């Protein structure tokens, strides 16, 4: 079990918790960018999409709940009531939850093209060892 106090200062663990929370609410097209080399104000950007304003709100609410459970509160939260683009600022992690057409319009991945992408399938760059579910997925034959 991870010590909750350690998570507060670890942007990798914040990112991992946020990714898992977003997946719980069926977020689409999750992208985690390593921002340390290209930005002075944050370590990671998490970008994901929802298919409706309600789904965007649900994704953002779940992320806030999961991080709140371990004592991590946002420094800023914008766009929750509209559900088109929710911006969640956790200092070393900035989360963008978009409605799909809004995400395409603003194209943050294109804007930050020089930022390395972290492979969310492996989780290795987030400091997580391979989990049982990943091992099971890898051993299943593709159809």
URFEN-V788443 format. One record per residue. RES is the residue in one small letter. PSI is psi in radians with two decimals (999 if undefined). OMEGA is omega in whole degrees, -180 to 180 (NA if undefined). D_FIRST is the distance of its C-alpha to the first C-alpha in Angstrom with 1 decimal. Layout:
RES PSI OMEGA D_FIRST
RES PSI OMEGA D_FIRST
//
This chain:
x 2.42 -179 0.0
x 2.38 178 3.8
x 2.10 -179 6.5
x -0.58 179 8.9
x -0.61 179 11.8
x -0.58 -178 11.1
x -0.54 -177 11.2
x -0.63 -176 14.6
x 0.03 -176 16.3
x 1.85 -178 14.9
x -0.48 178 17.2
x -0.77 180 15.6
x -0.66 175 12.4
x -0.76 -180 14.9
x -0.80 -179 16.8
x -0.80 178 14.2
x -0.70 -180 13.3
x -0.72 178 17.1
x -0.82 180 18.0
x -0.73 179 15.9
x -0.72 179 17.5
x -0.72 179 20.9
x -0.65 177 20.7
x -0.59 -179 20.0
x 0.31 174 23.4
x 0.67 175 25.0
x 2.56 -178 25.6
x 2.69 172 28.0
x 0.94 178 28.4
x 2.27 177 25.2
x 2.25 176 25.8
x 2.08 -179 23.6
x 2.38 174 25.9
x 1.93 -171 25.2
x -0.09 -173 27.5
x -0.67 -176 27.3
x -0.30 -175 30.5
x -0.08 -177 32.4
x 2.53 179 31.5
x -0.09 -173 31.3
x -0.12 177 29.6
x 2.78 178 26.3
x -0.63 -176 23.9
x 2.58 167 23.3
x 2.26 169 25.2
x 2.18 -180 23.8
x 2.28 177 26.8
x 2.99 -175 27.0
x 2.72 170 29.6
x 2.78 -177 30.5
x -0.20 179 33.7
x 2.86 179 34.7
x -0.61 178 34.4
x -0.67 178 32.5
x -0.71 177 29.9
x -0.80 179 29.6
x -0.73 -180 29.1
x -0.71 178 26.5
x -0.86 -179 24.5
x -0.72 179 24.6
x -0.72 -179 23.9
x -0.72 177 20.8
x -0.81 180 19.5
x -0.69 179 20.4
x -0.86 -177 18.8
x -0.81 179 15.3
x -0.64 178 15.6
x -0.58 180 17.2
x -0.42 178 14.4
x 0.33 173 12.4
x 0.29 -179 15.8
x 2.06 -180 17.2
x 2.55 179 20.8
x 2.58 173 23.4
x -0.50 179 26.2
x 2.61 179 28.4
x 2.12 -178 28.7
x 2.58 172 31.9
x 0.07 -176 33.4
x -0.73 -175 31.4
x -0.55 180 34.6
x -0.64 179 36.4
x 0.41 178 33.6
x -0.74 178 35.3
x 1.87 178 33.1
x 2.18 178 30.2
x 2.15 -179 29.2
x 2.00 -177 25.9
x 1.98 176 25.8
x 0.44 180 22.5
x -1.56 -179 24.2
x 0.00 175 22.5
x 2.17 175 21.9
x 2.22 -175 24.9
x 2.30 177 24.7
x 2.04 176 27.9
x 2.00 -173 28.1
x 2.62 159 31.6
x 2.39 -170 34.1
x -0.88 -178 35.1
x -0.52 178 38.7
x -0.69 179 37.7
x -0.79 180 35.1
x -0.70 -178 37.9
x -0.82 -176 40.3
x -0.44 173 38.3
x 1.03 179 36.8
x -0.60 178 34.1
x -0.66 177 33.1
x -0.67 178 36.8
x -0.68 -179 37.0
x 0.77 -177 34.0
x -0.46 -179 35.1
x -0.18 -180 34.5
x 2.23 178 30.8
x 2.48 176 28.8
x 2.40 178 26.9
x 2.27 -179 23.3
x 1.85 -177 23.1
x -0.30 178 20.7
x -0.74 -177 21.3
x -0.59 -179 19.7
x -0.03 -174 17.0
x -0.68 -178 17.7
x -0.16 176 19.0
x 0.10 177 15.9
x 0.38 -179 14.0
x 2.37 175 12.3
x 2.90 -178 13.3
x 2.32 -180 15.2
x 2.94 180 13.6
x -0.74 -177 15.4
x -0.63 177 17.2
x -0.68 179 18.5
x -0.76 179 19.7
x -0.74 -179 21.4
x -0.72 -178 23.1
x -0.54 -176 24.3
x -0.25 179 25.9
x 2.38 179 27.7
x 2.55 177 31.3
x 2.53 179 32.5
x 999 NA 35.2
//
